[in-house]
Amino acid sequence: MIVVKLQGGLGNQMFQYAAGRGLSQGSPVYIDHRFLEENQTDSPHFTARKYELQLFKNIKAVKATSKQLKIFNNNSFYYRLYKRIFKTVISRQIENEYINFKKAYGNPVNIYLDGYFQSEKYFGPLRNQLLKDFEFPALDTENDNLRKKIEASSNPVSIHIRRGDYLKSPEVYKIHGVLEVQYYQQALNLLNAKQADLTLFVFSDDIDWAMKNLNLDSNQTCYVSGNPSENSWKDMALMRYCKHHIIANSSFSWWGAWLSTGNGEVFAPANWFNANNVKFNIHDFIPANWHIISNE
């Protein structure tokens, strides 16, 4: 039995589910909703999130029962019993480091995942299945018109800029940081050197900042707005129709690029986190066929 603790927004929940899917060998992934349910109040250093995987009707996810969750309570009789009779482990990430489950645990019968597990290494061989699992609902008329515009473009590029919650407090900023204009300019320069006739689709939680600072050609740029809060998934759904992608240091646009079947160029920032405060290996986060560029 594979149980996954859900935390974070849509992109993070997708990573957590996908990591569980990579271990479950076709069986359902059991979901622990407790963190989301118990943390429903925003604070200066925390953004409350809801369960968002209900968007996807094809996922093999089942809400874990309280009895199942007792198996993974360190202080419970159930945990001691199951740990002795059935190989049962709790896998906790410390700083989002990659964990080789096979090497670390062998072949446990039961495993509980507590972390973000932001790496294709956990589920890469399941790409075709996950493309089906993460099939979005139908778009509304306005967004479907945007989809048609993207698909009608010869070389559509999604550009994602994430600022809002990363700037909400010094503590959050210290972990994530934000990408400067130079990163996007460098990525666009590299893309323009390889591709012609680009149409840019800019997605952001701070679209005003993007319009003022990116200095893009208005004739080839579409700024996408109108999908805040519970509708933000529509931005990810639109991103995947683009051929090329310049992503932010965000699991949201990571999935927008990964779900795309356009076989285009993908550019990602080298500093996924603030390197001065978080230890990480960018090659665990970014697929081997994507381009990693400096954002300093």
C-alpha positions in Angstrom: 0.0 0.0 0.0 1.4 3.4 -1.0 0.1 6.4 1.0 1.0 10.0 0.0 0.7 13.0 2.2 -0.6 15.9 0.2 0.7 19.4 0.8 1.2 22.5 -1.3 -0.8 23.6 -4.4 -1.8 21.8 -7.6 1.7 21.3 -9.0 3.0 19.9 -5.7 0.0 17.6 -5.3 0.6 16.3 -8.8 4.3 15.5 -8.0 3.2 13.7 -4.8 0.6 11.6 -6.6 2.9 10.8 -9.5 5.7 9.7 -7.1 3.1 7.4 -5.4 2.0 6.2 -8.8 5.6 5.3 -9.7 5.7 3.0 -6.6 2.2 1.6 -6.7 2.7 -0.7 -9.7 -0.8 -0.1 -11.0 -2.6 -0.2 -7.6 -4.5 2.9 -6.3 -2.5 5.5 -4.5 -3.9 6.3 -1.1 -4.1 9.9 -0.2 -3.6 11.5 3.2 -5.6 14.7 3.2 -5.0 15.6 6.9 -2.4 18.3 6.3 -4.6 20.1 3.9 -7.7 19.8 6.1 -5.9 20.9 9.2 -4.2 23.9 7.7 -6.9 26.0 6.1 -5.8 29.5 7.3 -3.3 31.7 5.5 -0.5 33.3 7.5 2.4 35.6 6.5 4.6 32.6 5.9 2.1 30.1 4.7 -0.5 29.8 2.0 -3.4 27.5 2.8 -4.3 25.0 0.0 -7.2 22.7 -0.8 -7.3 19.3 -2.3 -7.0 20.0 -6.1 -6.5 16.6 -7.6 -10.3 16.2 -7.9 -9.8 18.0 -11.3 -8.6 14.8 -12.8 -11.2 12.2 -13.3 -8.8 9.5 -14.4 -6.4 9.4 -11.5 -6.2 6.3 -9.4 -6.4 7.9 -6.0 -8.3 6.8 -2.9 -8.6 8.8 0.3 -6.8 6.9 3.0 -9.0 5.8 6.0 -8.0 6.6 9.6 -7.3 2.8 10.1 -4.9 2.8 7.2 -3.2 5.9 8.5 -2.6 4.3 11.9 -0.2 1.9 10.2 2.2 4.8 9.8 1.8 6.4 13.2 5.2 5.9 14.9 3.7 5.6 18.3 0.8 3.2 17.5 0.5 -0.5 18.0 -0.4 -0.9 14.4 2.9 0.6 13.2 5.0 -1.6 15.4 3.0 -4.7 14.3 3.1 -3.9 10.6 6.7 -2.9 10.7 7.6 -6.3 12.2 5.3 -8.5 10.1 5.1 -6.5 6.8 8.0 -4.3 5.7 6.6 -0.8 6.4 8.5 2.5 6.0 7.9 6.2 6.3 9.9 8.2 3.7 10.5 11.8 4.7 12.4 14.3 2.6 14.6 16.8 4.4 15.3 19.4 1.7 13.5 18.0 -1.3 16.5 15.7 -2.0 16.0 12.8 -4.4 15.4 9.5 -2.7 16.2 6.3 -4.4 13.4 4.2 -2.9 14.8 0.8 -4.1 18.3 1.6 -2.7 17.0 3.1 0.6 14.2 0.7 1.4 14.4 -2.4 -0.8 10.9 -3.7 -1.5 8.6 -2.5 1.3 5.0 -3.7 1.4 3.7 -0.4 2.8 5.3 3.0 2.3 4.2 6.5 3.4 5.6 9.4 1.4 6.1 12.7 3.2 7.7 15.4 1.0 7.4 17.1 -2.3 9.2 14.6 -4.5 9.8 17.0 -7.4 11.6 14.8 -9.8 10.7 13.0 -13.0 13.0 10.2 -11.7 10.1 8.9 -9.6 7.7 8.4 -12.5 9.4 8.9 -15.8 8.5 5.4 -17.3 4.8 6.2 -16.6 4.7 9.2 -18.8 2.0 7.9 -21.1 -0.2 6.8 -18.2 0.2 10.1 -16.4 -0.8 12.0 -19.5 -4.1 10.1 -19.2 -4.3 10.5 -15.4 -3.8 14.3 -15.6 -6.4 14.9 -18.3 -8.0 18.3 -17.6 -11.7 19.1 -17.7 -13.1 20.9 -20.7 -12.2 24.6 -20.8 -14.8 27.4 -20.7 -15.4 29.4 -23.9 -12.9 32.2 -23.3 -10.1 29.8 -22.4 -11.0 27.5 -25.2 -10.6 30.4 -27.6 -7.1 30.9 -26.2 -6.4 27.2 -26.7 -7.4 27.6 -30.4 -5.2 30.6 -30.7 -2.3 28.7 -29.2 -2.9 25.7 -31.5 -3.2 28.0 -34.6 0.2 29.5 -33.8 3.2 28.0 -35.7 5.6 28.2 -32.7 3.7 29.0 -29.5 5.8 29.6 -26.4 4.5 29.6 -22.8 6.3 31.9 -20.4 5.5 31.6 -16.7 6.3 34.2 -14.1 5.6 33.5 -10.5 5.9 36.3 -7.9 2.9 36.6 -5.7 3.3 34.1 -2.9 7.1 34.0 -3.3 7.2 37.7 -2.2 4.6 37.5 0.5 7.1 37.2 3.4 10.9 37.3 3.9 10.8 33.7 5.0 9.1 32.5 1.8 11.4 34.6 -0.3 14.5 33.3 1.5 13.6 29.8 0.4 12.3 30.4 -3.2 13.5 33.7 -4.4 12.1 35.2 -7.6 13.5 35.1 -11.1 14.8 38.3 -12.6 14.1 39.7 -16.0 17.5 38.6 -17.2 16.6 35.0 -16.9 13.6 35.4 -19.2 15.6 37.5 -21.6 18.4 34.9 -21.8 16.0 32.1 -22.4 14.2 34.1 -25.1 17.5 34.9 -26.8 18.5 31.2 -26.9 15.0 30.3 -28.2 15.0 32.9 -30.9 18.4 31.7 -32.1 16.9 28.2 -32.7 13.3 29.0 -33.7 11.5 31.5 -35.9 8.0 33.0 -35.9 7.5 32.7 -32.2 4.2 33.6 -30.5 4.5 34.3 -26.8 1.9 33.4 -24.2 2.7 34.9 -20.8 1.2 33.4 -17.7 1.7 35.1 -14.3 0.2 35.8 -10.9 1.5 39.3 -11.4 0.7 40.1 -15.0 1.1 43.8 -14.6 4.8 43.3 -13.6 5.3 41.1 -16.6 3.8 43.7 -19.0 6.0 46.4 -17.5 9.3 44.6 -17.3 9.6 41.9 -20.0 9.7 44.4 -22.8 8.2 42.0 -25.3 7.0 42.7 -28.8 3.3 43.4 -28.4 2.6 42.0 -31.9 3.8 38.6 -31.0 2.7 38.5 -27.3 -0.5 37.5 -25.5 -0.8 38.1 -21.8 -3.1 35.5 -20.3 -5.2 36.7 -17.3 -8.6 35.9 -15.9 -7.8 32.6 -14.2 -7.1 33.4 -10.6 -7.4 31.2 -7.5 -9.7 28.1 -8.1 -9.4 28.7 -11.9 -5.6 28.8 -12.0 -5.5 25.2 -13.3 -6.8 26.6 -16.6 -3.4 28.3 -17.1 -1.6 25.0 -16.7 -4.1 23.4 -19.1 -3.3 26.1 -21.7 0.4 25.9 -21.1 0.5 22.3 -22.2 -0.8 23.2 -25.7 2.3 25.4 -26.3 5.2 23.9 -28.1 8.0 25.6 -26.3 8.3 26.6 -22.6 10.2 29.0 -20.4 9.2 27.9 -16.9 9.6 29.6 -13.5 11.0 28.0 -10.4 7.6 26.5 -9.9 6.1 23.1 -10.0 3.1 24.7 -11.7 4.9 25.5 -14.9 7.1 22.4 -14.6 3.9 20.4 -15.2 2.7 22.7 -17.9 5.8 21.9 -19.8 6.0 18.2 -18.9 2.4 17.5 -20.0 3.0 19.2 -23.4 3.3 16.8 -26.3 4.8 19.4 -28.6 8.4 18.1 -28.4 9.7 21.6 -28.3 12.4 23.4 -26.3 12.0 23.8 -22.5 14.1 26.3 -20.5 14.4 26.1 -16.7 16.3 28.2 -14.1 19.4 26.8 -12.5 18.4 28.2 -9.1 15.2 26.4 -8.4 15.5 27.5 -4.8 17.6 30.1 -3.2 21.0 28.3 -3.3 22.3 30.2 -0.3 19.6 28.7 2.0 18.5 25.4 0.4 20.6 22.5 -0.7 19.4 20.8 -3.9 20.6 19.2 -7.1 19.0 20.9 -10.1 19.5 17.8 -12.2 17.0 16.0 -9.9 14.4 18.6 -10.7 14.9 19.2 -14.4 14.5 16.4 -17.0 17.7 15.6 -19.0 16.3 16.9 -22.3 15.4 20.4 -20.9 17.8 23.4 -21.0 19.1 24.6 -17.6 20.2 28.3 -17.8 21.7 30.6 -15.2 19.3 33.0 -13.5 21.8 35.0 -11.6 
